[in-house]
Amino acid sequence: MPDFLRIERAQLQSWADRVSAASEFPRLVRRLILETGTEVVGLSFPAGEGVAAGDWDGSIRSGAATKFIPGGLSVWELSVRKDVGTKADEDYEKRTATPDGSPTAEATYVAAALRPWTKRATWARDRTKEGRWAEVRALGLDDIEMWLEDAPVTSAWFADLLELGPFGMRAVDTWWRRWAGATSPPLPHQVLLAGRENLVESLKTILSEPASVTTIAAPSIEEIEAFLAAFAISLPEEDGGVVARMAFVDQVSTGVPSKVPAGR
């Protein structure tokens, strides 16, 4: 990832101090999972007003393990509190069952904090030994920073959230929100897809196949971007999290990995 797209540790820590971080941290983790995960199903990470539900902060079933995502069922508790160890203990003690009632001994418990957590490895090892869960993991600020390094689209989205600028690359849903918001009320994405059902199905087929270069012709680049953004937004997360993996790139120097679908 280019240095100018990298989110620094200090920027993450500063964001954690914002009031909005408590409800938006789950959205950040959800996007990281969708962008970097493999065979992810059953994803649930309520964000915004959804965090008030009082249930697990998140849960996933993944058909394959990745660097930060356990294979199988994993249940997550997230925190932006500075007393990270105390919060981790509180969350752990109150969670004695999985969201779907499956055995806890078959699930991985993940505690993720957007704060420095120097003793996280010891905490996770001691909790794993208790045997309540198949494994207990702990992620701290440094782990989230490293995870972002593997997620260029999420990094672009987060950089825009922090008003750092798009740097020649913008997450597709960020682009759409600004473009559609130019009208009042905002333009529904369905308008861009009306009458283009065959093209939509063709794109779905292309996305299900090995990576390749696809050319789309239109009177303007903006029209292509608007259509692709509407297409991505229309797809449910269980279709691969296309929104979390798609970005519009307008500077070759951005150096985005080839796996990222680009709008230009």
One Martini backbone bead per residue (centre of mass of N, CA, C, O) as a GRO file, in nm:
protein
  264
    1MET     BB    1   0.096   0.036   0.022
    2PRO     BB    2   0.083   0.349   0.009
    3ASP     BB    3   0.177   0.588   0.230
    4PHE     BB    4  -0.075   0.793   0.171
    5LEU     BB    5  -0.286   0.551   0.270
    6ARG     BB    6  -0.183   0.531   0.547
    7ILE     BB    7  -0.281   0.459   0.872
    8GLU     BB    8  -0.207   0.590   1.162
    9ARG     BB    9  -0.189   0.533   1.491
   10ALA     BB   10  -0.256   0.827   1.588
   11GLN     BB   11  -0.521   0.850   1.426
   12LEU     BB   12  -0.672   0.623   1.566
   13GLN     BB   13  -0.647   0.730   1.858
   14SER     BB   14  -0.789   0.999   1.805
   15TRP     BB   15  -1.059   0.877   1.708
   16ALA     BB   16  -1.126   0.723   1.978
   17ASP     BB   17  -1.201   1.007   2.127
   18ARG     BB   18  -1.452   1.009   1.988
   19VAL     BB   19  -1.784   0.971   2.022
   20SER     BB   20  -1.836   0.812   1.744
   21ALA     BB   21  -1.647   0.558   1.772
   22ALA     BB   22  -1.828   0.353   1.927
   23SER     BB   23  -2.035   0.326   1.666
   24GLU     BB   24  -1.794   0.298   1.424
   25PHE     BB   25  -1.604   0.062   1.480
   26PRO     BB   26  -1.782  -0.168   1.366
   27ARG     BB   27  -1.767  -0.064   1.074
   28LEU     BB   28  -1.467  -0.097   1.037
   29VAL     BB   29  -1.455  -0.403   1.092
   30ARG     BB   30  -1.657  -0.489   0.876
   31ARG     BB   31  -1.490  -0.387   0.636
   32LEU     BB   32  -1.240  -0.556   0.689
   33ILE     BB   33  -1.379  -0.827   0.657
   34LEU     BB   34  -1.494  -0.789   0.368
   35GLU     BB   35  -1.211  -0.732   0.231
   36THR     BB   36  -1.028  -0.986   0.377
   37GLY     BB   37  -1.215  -1.207   0.357
   38THR     BB   38  -1.319  -1.565   0.349
   39GLU     BB   39  -1.611  -1.700   0.331
   40VAL     BB   40  -1.827  -1.496   0.438
   41VAL     BB   41  -2.080  -1.546   0.687
   42GLY     BB   42  -2.299  -1.425   0.908
   43LEU     BB   43  -2.279  -1.114   0.931
   44SER     BB   44  -2.251  -0.915   1.251
   45PHE     BB   45  -2.220  -0.539   1.277
   46PRO     BB   46  -2.341  -0.312   1.446
   47ALA     BB   47  -2.405   0.034   1.375
   48GLY     BB   48  -2.454   0.306   1.526
   49GLU     BB   49  -2.765   0.263   1.648
   50GLY     BB   50  -2.717  -0.057   1.670
   51VAL     BB   51  -2.544  -0.062   1.947
   52ALA     BB   52  -2.807  -0.050   2.147
   53ALA     BB   53  -2.900  -0.357   2.169
   54GLY     BB   54  -2.682  -0.536   2.366
   55ASP     BB   55  -2.528  -0.729   2.212
   56TRP     BB   56  -2.323  -0.837   2.028
   57ASP     BB   57  -2.089  -0.673   1.833
   58GLY     BB   58  -2.011  -0.959   1.690
   59SER     BB   59  -2.037  -1.191   1.399
   60ILE     BB   60  -1.893  -1.496   1.243
   61ARG     BB   61  -1.868  -1.688   0.939
   62SER     BB   62  -1.583  -1.881   0.825
   63GLY     BB   63  -1.438  -2.087   0.578
   64ALA     BB   64  -1.171  -1.912   0.640
   65ALA     BB   65  -0.869  -1.833   0.753
   66THR     BB   66  -0.707  -1.539   0.862
   67LYS     BB   67  -0.511  -1.320   1.014
   68PHE     BB   68  -0.793  -1.185   1.171
   69ILE     BB   69  -0.981  -1.439   1.091
   70PRO     BB   70  -1.152  -1.684   1.196
   71GLY     BB   71  -1.256  -1.986   1.172
   72GLY     BB   72  -1.572  -2.000   1.169
   73LEU     BB   73  -1.693  -1.913   1.467
   74SER     BB   74  -1.713  -1.566   1.573
   75VAL     BB   75  -1.690  -1.354   1.862
   76TRP     BB   76  -1.745  -0.997   1.937
   77GLU     BB   77  -1.560  -0.740   2.120
   78LEU     BB   78  -1.575  -0.386   2.148
   79SER     BB   79  -1.336  -0.100   2.202
   80VAL     BB   80  -1.256   0.260   2.322
   81ARG     BB   81  -1.150   0.227   2.590
   82LYS     BB   82  -0.884   0.297   2.810
   83ASP     BB   83  -0.973   0.050   3.001
   84VAL     BB   84  -0.910  -0.225   2.844
   85GLY     BB   85  -0.890  -0.455   3.054
   86THR     BB   86  -1.157  -0.408   3.203
   87LYS     BB   87  -1.343  -0.432   2.955
   88ALA     BB   88  -1.261  -0.719   2.876
   89ASP     BB   89  -1.358  -0.854   3.138
   90GLU     BB   90  -1.653  -0.768   3.131
   91ASP     BB   91  -1.727  -0.901   2.862
   92TYR     BB   92  -1.638  -1.191   2.922
   93GLU     BB   93  -1.822  -1.253   3.173
   94LYS     BB   94  -2.108  -1.201   3.012
   95ARG     BB   95  -2.008  -1.429   2.802
   96THR     BB   96  -2.172  -1.769   2.772
   97ALA     BB   97  -2.294  -1.738   2.472
   98THR     BB   98  -2.408  -1.777   2.170
   99PRO     BB   99  -2.620  -1.640   1.937
  100ASP     BB  100  -2.711  -1.954   1.824
  101GLY     BB  101  -2.639  -2.185   2.057
  102SER     BB  102  -2.377  -2.283   2.017
  103PRO     BB  103  -2.094  -2.404   2.114
  104THR     BB  104  -1.834  -2.245   2.268
  105ALA     BB  105  -1.610  -2.471   2.204
  106GLU     BB  106  -1.655  -2.383   1.874
  107ALA     BB  107  -1.557  -2.090   1.942
  108THR     BB  108  -1.436  -1.760   1.890
  109TYR     BB  109  -1.292  -1.514   2.093
  110VAL     BB  110  -1.305  -1.150   2.037
  111ALA     BB  111  -1.095  -0.883   2.140
  112ALA     BB  112  -1.137  -0.532   2.047
  113ALA     BB  113  -0.909  -0.250   2.058
  114LEU     BB  114  -0.865   0.117   2.019
  115ARG     BB  115  -0.600   0.047   2.199
  116PRO     BB  116  -0.351   0.011   2.386
  117TRP     BB  117  -0.233  -0.350   2.440
  118THR     BB  118   0.022  -0.509   2.593
  119LYS     BB  119  -0.148  -0.771   2.741
  120ARG     BB  120  -0.310  -0.943   2.523
  121ALA     BB  121  -0.165  -1.217   2.502
  122THR     BB  122  -0.201  -1.301   2.797
  123TRP     BB  123  -0.506  -1.275   2.813
  124ALA     BB  124  -0.571  -1.482   2.589
  125ARG     BB  125  -0.422  -1.727   2.708
  126ASP     BB  126  -0.574  -1.743   2.981
  127ARG     BB  127  -0.862  -1.773   2.858
  128THR     BB  128  -0.815  -2.027   2.692
  129LYS     BB  129  -0.749  -2.217   2.940
  130GLU     BB  130  -1.049  -2.225   3.052
  131GLY     BB  131  -1.243  -2.353   2.800
  132ARG     BB  132  -1.498  -2.199   2.692
  133TRP     BB  133  -1.327  -2.162   2.438
  134ALA     BB  134  -1.144  -2.253   2.174
  135GLU     BB  135  -1.066  -1.937   2.153
  136VAL     BB  136  -0.867  -1.648   2.247
  137ARG     BB  137  -0.863  -1.310   2.135
  138ALA     BB  138  -0.643  -1.011   2.089
  139LEU     BB  139  -0.696  -0.670   1.989
  140GLY     BB  140  -0.520  -0.385   1.905
  141LEU     BB  141  -0.413  -0.102   1.771
  142ASP     BB  142  -0.183  -0.240   1.604
  143ASP     BB  143  -0.367  -0.445   1.460
  144ILE     BB  144  -0.549  -0.244   1.312
  145GLU     BB  145  -0.323  -0.111   1.153
  146MET     BB  146  -0.235  -0.372   1.002
  147TRP     BB  147  -0.509  -0.435   0.874
  148LEU     BB  148  -0.522  -0.177   0.699
  149GLU     BB  149  -0.276  -0.256   0.516
  150ASP     BB  150  -0.477  -0.490   0.379
  151ALA     BB  151  -0.698  -0.229   0.327
  152PRO     BB  152  -0.737   0.006   0.093
  153VAL     BB  153  -1.041   0.077   0.090
  154THR     BB  154  -1.075   0.128   0.394
  155SER     BB  155  -0.856   0.345   0.408
  156ALA     BB  156  -1.000   0.544   0.219
  157TRP     BB  157  -1.256   0.569   0.388
  158PHE     BB  158  -1.113   0.666   0.649
  159ALA     BB  159  -0.970   0.913   0.533
  160ASP     BB  160  -1.236   1.055   0.465
  161LEU     BB  161  -1.348   1.060   0.754
  162LEU     BB  162  -1.082   1.237   0.844
  163GLU     BB  163  -1.020   1.446   0.615
  164LEU     BB  164  -0.750   1.360   0.423
  165GLY     BB  165  -0.837   1.249   0.160
  166PRO     BB  166  -0.834   1.044  -0.137
  167PHE     BB  167  -0.562   1.005  -0.308
  168GLY     BB  168  -0.696   0.886  -0.587
  169MET     BB  169  -0.901   0.734  -0.378
  170ARG     BB  170  -1.243   0.595  -0.353
  171ALA     BB  171  -1.492   0.486  -0.201
  172VAL     BB  172  -1.789   0.406  -0.342
  173ASP     BB  173  -1.988   0.505  -0.112
  174THR     BB  174  -1.867   0.785  -0.087
  175TRP     BB  175  -1.915   0.878  -0.373
  176TRP     BB  176  -2.223   0.833  -0.378
  177ARG     BB  177  -2.312   1.019  -0.147
  178ARG     BB  178  -2.219   1.278  -0.295
  179TRP     BB  179  -2.355   1.248  -0.569
  180ALA     BB  180  -2.657   1.190  -0.476
  181GLY     BB  181  -2.658   1.453  -0.277
  182ALA     BB  182  -2.705   1.680  -0.505
  183THR     BB  183  -2.990   1.601  -0.443
  184SER     BB  184  -3.348   1.679  -0.360
  185PRO     BB  185  -3.350   1.409  -0.301
  186PRO     BB  186  -3.166   1.158  -0.311
  187LEU     BB  187  -3.058   0.940  -0.537
  188PRO     BB  188  -3.158   0.645  -0.626
  189HIS     BB  189  -2.998   0.358  -0.728
  190GLN     BB  190  -3.228   0.231  -0.906
  191VAL     BB  191  -3.218   0.434  -1.142
  192LEU     BB  192  -2.939   0.327  -1.267
  193LEU     BB  193  -3.066   0.017  -1.316
  194ALA     BB  194  -3.279   0.079  -1.500
  195GLY     BB  195  -3.276  -0.130  -1.785
  196ARG     BB  196  -2.992  -0.305  -1.671
  197GLU     BB  197  -3.019  -0.612  -1.605
  198ASN     BB  198  -2.813  -0.752  -1.794
  199LEU     BB  199  -2.561  -0.603  -1.686
  200VAL     BB  200  -2.584  -0.691  -1.396
  201GLU     BB  201  -2.559  -0.997  -1.450
  202SER     BB  202  -2.282  -0.981  -1.588
  203LEU     BB  203  -2.128  -0.868  -1.344
  204LYS     BB  204  -2.184  -1.101  -1.152
  205THR     BB  205  -2.035  -1.310  -1.322
  206ILE     BB  206  -1.756  -1.174  -1.327
  207LEU     BB  207  -1.720  -1.176  -1.007
  208SER     BB  208  -1.728  -1.508  -1.000
  209GLU     BB  209  -1.466  -1.487  -1.145
  210PRO     BB  210  -1.176  -1.452  -1.240
  211ALA     BB  211  -0.965  -1.215  -1.271
  212SER     BB  212  -1.029  -0.919  -1.477
  213VAL     BB  213  -1.064  -0.718  -1.760
  214THR     BB  214  -1.318  -0.460  -1.781
  215THR     BB  215  -1.514  -0.294  -2.025
  216ILE     BB  216  -1.687   0.027  -2.010
  217ALA     BB  217  -1.924   0.205  -2.196
  218ALA     BB  218  -1.959   0.572  -2.209
  219PRO     BB  219  -2.003   0.913  -2.227
  220SER     BB  220  -1.888   0.895  -1.922
  221ILE     BB  221  -1.723   0.847  -1.631
  222GLU     BB  222  -1.950   0.927  -1.436
  223GLU     BB  223  -2.155   0.716  -1.540
  224ILE     BB  224  -1.990   0.471  -1.462
  225GLU     BB  225  -1.966   0.528  -1.163
  226ALA     BB  226  -2.268   0.540  -1.098
  227PHE     BB  227  -2.334   0.252  -1.185
  228LEU     BB  228  -2.127   0.096  -1.008
  229ALA     BB  229  -2.226   0.204  -0.741
  230ALA     BB  230  -2.519   0.104  -0.762
  231PHE     BB  231  -2.447  -0.191  -0.793
  232ALA     BB  232  -2.292  -0.233  -0.525
  233ILE     BB  233  -2.523  -0.132  -0.331
  234SER     BB  234  -2.738  -0.358  -0.426
  235LEU     BB  235  -2.562  -0.557  -0.280
  236PRO     BB  236  -2.531  -0.789  -0.065
  237GLU     BB  237  -2.301  -0.900   0.163
  238GLU     BB  238  -2.331  -1.211   0.076
  239ASP     BB  239  -2.196  -1.122  -0.220
  240GLY     BB  240  -1.890  -1.019  -0.097
  241GLY     BB  241  -1.859  -0.717  -0.035
  242VAL     BB  242  -1.822  -0.504  -0.273
  243VAL     BB  243  -1.816  -0.224  -0.141
  244ALA     BB  244  -1.554  -0.295   0.041
  245ARG     BB  245  -1.377  -0.356  -0.251
  246MET     BB  246  -1.452  -0.078  -0.385
  247ALA     BB  247  -1.284   0.157  -0.609
  248PHE     BB  248  -1.185   0.479  -0.716
  249VAL     BB  249  -0.933   0.537  -0.967
  250ASP     BB  250  -0.728   0.845  -1.080
  251GLN     BB  251  -0.429   0.729  -0.996
  252VAL     BB  252  -0.167   0.540  -1.076
  253SER     BB  253   0.018   0.616  -0.821
  254THR     BB  254  -0.145   0.466  -0.600
  255GLY     BB  255  -0.091   0.150  -0.615
  256VAL     BB  256  -0.313  -0.059  -0.642
  257PRO     BB  257  -0.411  -0.350  -0.604
  258SER     BB  258  -0.549  -0.574  -0.837
  259LYS     BB  259  -0.796  -0.673  -0.646
  260VAL     BB  260  -0.912  -0.391  -0.690
  261PRO     BB  261  -1.184  -0.254  -0.793
  262ALA     BB  262  -1.221  -0.023  -1.062
  263GLY     BB  263  -1.362   0.278  -1.214
  264ARG     BB  264  -1.080   0.344  -1.415
   0.00000   0.00000   0.00000
